[in-house]
Amino acid sequence: MLPWLHLDRATIPGDGGELRLKQRGSEFSIMLGSTELMNSRLSGSEEALATLSCERIAGRKSPSMLIGGLGMGFTLRAALGALPDDARVVVAELVPAVVEWGRGPLADLHGGTLDDPRVEIHVGDVGALIRSRKAAYDAILLDVDNGPDGLTRASNDGLYSHDGLRAAKSALRPNGVLAVWSSAPDRGFTRRLHETGFATDEISVRASSRNSGARHVLWMATRR
């Protein structure tokens, strides 16, 4: 068994915490403390977050998408594969080093998507970006924590609160989609989506693109 090699570390802005990038052979992992946030072998649910969202906004002219969290680029890559040439995708990534990793040791995973002309990289808080926009996006995809709570930093809790959901609803165009990734179900979050006026589907998907591994949860919430 090959040992894990430590490649880099990065501090999360705001309320702290540290990300660590590791490699074992061709496998990569991003850790927060003892919690693995991402692994290059498990991309299925992140890809599904993008493809299911794109299906729900298919046929729209010049669709605009906001992706919260770059990670290893699986969601962005899948979105670009499904979106038309006139689409616009803004990726909000809080940690500058994650973008640097995407152009460095993780470049093969990203497959050139960071240089796609449809893509704009915003280094900053996705919540602030959401709150500053009105009717700007056809879809908002959130994969910034391991679920609808502030795992990577406590202030992310606001994204999943009633106020945060109302802000997301305001930032969406009519019939726009808010898609949220989670490692596990959360009844309280489902309830808040309904209370905020979203029509919501909760979908179970496999972690691996080979339809294996743990089950993750995606919320597909439509602005009514």
VOMIZA-290931 format. One record per residue (C-alpha): residue number from 1; x, y, z. Coordinates in steps of 0.1 Angstrom, whole numbers, m for minus. Layout:
VOMIZA-290931
PT   pos      c1      c2      c3
PT   NUM       X       Y       Z
...
END
This chain:
VOMIZA-290931
PT   pos      c1      c2      c3
PT     1       0       0       0
PT     2      14      34     m10
PT     3      17      60      18
PT     4      m2      92      16
PT     5      20     122       7
PT     6      12     156      21
PT     7      12     181      m8
PT     8       0     214       7
PT     9     m22     230      33
PT    10     m44     261      33
PT    11     m62     281      59
PT    12     m99     287      54
PT    13    m106     325      56
PT    14    m130     337      82
PT    15    m134     315     112
PT    16    m103     293     105
PT    17     m98     257      99
PT    18     m72     242      77
PT    19     m75     222      45
PT    20     m48     196      36
PT    21     m42     182       1
PT    22     m28     147       0
PT    23     m18     122     m27
PT    24     m14      85     m29
PT    25      m4      73     m63
PT    26     m30      87     m87
PT    27     m55      93     m58
PT    28     m60     127     m42
PT    29     m78     137     m10
PT    30     m87     170       5
PT    31     m90     168      43
PT    32    m105     192      70
PT    33     m90     179     102
PT    34     m98     142     103
PT    35    m128     146      79
PT    36    m123     138      43
PT    37    m141     164      22
PT    38    m133     151     m12
PT    39    m116     121     m28
PT    40    m107     119     m65
PT    41    m121      83     m67
PT    42    m156      95     m56
PT    43    m171     119     m81
PT    44    m205     105     m88
PT    45    m227     126     m65
PT    46    m208     158     m74
PT    47    m213     151    m111
PT    48    m250     143    m105
PT    49    m254     177     m87
PT    50    m245     193    m120
PT    51    m262     170    m145
PT    52    m295     170    m126
PT    53    m295     208    m123
PT    54    m287     212    m160
PT    55    m316     189    m169
PT    56    m340     212    m150
PT    57    m328     243    m168
PT    58    m324     227    m203
PT    59    m336     248    m232
PT    60    m331     282    m216
PT    61    m312     307    m237
PT    62    m279     318    m223
PT    63    m283     301    m189
PT    64    m264     314    m160
PT    65    m252     291    m132
PT    66    m235     298     m99
PT    67    m214     270     m83
PT    68    m204     274     m47
PT    69    m172     254     m41
PT    70    m147     244     m67
PT    71    m133     213     m49
PT    72    m117     189     m73
PT    73    m137     204    m102
PT    74    m161     174    m107
PT    75    m192     195    m106
PT    76    m179     222    m129
PT    77    m166     197    m154
PT    78    m200     179    m155
PT    79    m219     212    m158
PT    80    m198     224    m187
PT    81    m204     191    m204
PT    82    m241     196    m202
PT    83    m245     233    m207
PT    84    m247     251    m241
PT    85    m220     272    m256
PT    86    m238     304    m246
PT    87    m239     295    m209
PT    88    m222     315    m182
PT    89    m208     297    m151
PT    90    m195     316    m120
PT    91    m176     294     m96
PT    92    m172     309     m61
PT    93    m143     294     m41
PT    94    m135     308      m7
PT    95    m100     294      m4
PT    96     m75     308     m30
PT    97     m52     277     m27
PT    98     m80     254     m40
PT    99     m80     274     m72
PT   100     m42     271     m73
PT   101     m44     233     m68
PT   102     m68     231     m97
PT   103     m41     246    m119
PT   104     m14     226    m103
PT   105     m15     191     m89
PT   106     m52     186     m97
PT   107     m50     200    m132
PT   108     m56     166    m148
PT   109     m89     162    m128
PT   110    m101     197    m139
PT   111     m93     189    m176
PT   112     m89     225    m186
PT   113    m122     237    m173
PT   114    m108     266    m154
PT   115     m98     281    m188
PT   116    m132     275    m205
PT   117    m144     308    m218
PT   118    m178     302    m202
PT   119    m163     302    m167
PT   120    m156     330    m143
PT   121    m137     322    m111
PT   122    m147     343     m81
PT   123    m124     340     m51
PT   124    m146     348     m22
PT   125    m177     339      m2
PT   126    m206     324     m22
PT   127    m231     337       4
PT   128    m220     373      m2
PT   129    m223     368     m39
PT   130    m258     354     m36
PT   131    m269     382     m14
PT   132    m256     408     m39
PT   133    m276     395     m69
PT   134    m313     396     m78
PT   135    m328     373    m104
PT   136    m293     366    m118
PT   137    m290     328    m120
PT   138    m310     300    m135
PT   139    m293     276    m111
PT   140    m273     279     m79
PT   141    m253     248     m69
PT   142    m239     245     m33
PT   143    m212     220     m24
PT   144    m192     240       2
PT   145    m198     218      32
PT   146    m205     181      39
PT   147    m242     191      42
PT   148    m265     219      51
PT   149    m245     231      80
PT   150    m213     251      84
PT   151    m187     223      86
PT   152    m159     241      68
PT   153    m166     273      88
PT   154    m194     282     112
PT   155    m206     313      92
PT   156    m217     290      64
PT   157    m247     281      86
PT   158    m263     312      72
PT   159    m264     297      37
PT   160    m289     271      49
PT   161    m310     292      72
PT   162    m344     307      63
PT   163    m326     340      56
PT   164    m300     323      34
PT   165    m326     304      15
PT   166    m347     335       9
PT   167    m315     352      m4
PT   168    m309     323     m28
PT   169    m345     324     m39
PT   170    m341     361     m47
PT   171    m309     355     m67
PT   172    m327     329     m88
PT   173    m347     337    m120
PT   174    m383     324    m121
PT   175    m383     285    m120
PT   176    m346     286    m111
PT   177    m330     257     m92
PT   178    m312     257     m59
PT   179    m292     224     m57
PT   180    m275     214     m25
PT   181    m251     185     m19
PT   182    m250     166      14
PT   183    m233     134      27
PT   184    m265     126      47
PT   185    m302     134      49
PT   186    m313     164      70
PT   187    m351     167      77
PT   188    m347     202      92
PT   189    m332     215      59
PT   190    m359     199      39
PT   191    m385     216      61
PT   192    m368     250      57
PT   193    m368     247      19
PT   194    m405     241      20
PT   195    m411     269      45
PT   196    m392     293      22
PT   197    m414     284      m7
PT   198    m393     260     m28
PT   199    m408     230     m45
PT   200    m383     204     m34
PT   201    m371     170     m44
PT   202    m347     150     m22
PT   203    m326     126     m43
PT   204    m303      98     m31
PT   205    m273      92     m53
PT   206    m242      70     m51
PT   207    m208      86     m42
PT   208    m190      68     m70
PT   209    m197      73    m107
PT   210    m198      35    m110
PT   211    m230      35     m90
PT   212    m213      22     m59
PT   213    m201      34     m26
PT   214    m220      54       1
PT   215    m252      72      m7
PT   216    m253     110      m7
PT   217    m282     134      m8
PT   218    m291     161     m33
PT   219    m318     186     m28
PT   220    m332     200     m61
PT   221    m353     230     m50
PT   222    m372     250     m76
PT   223    m382     287     m71
PT   224    m419     287     m76
END
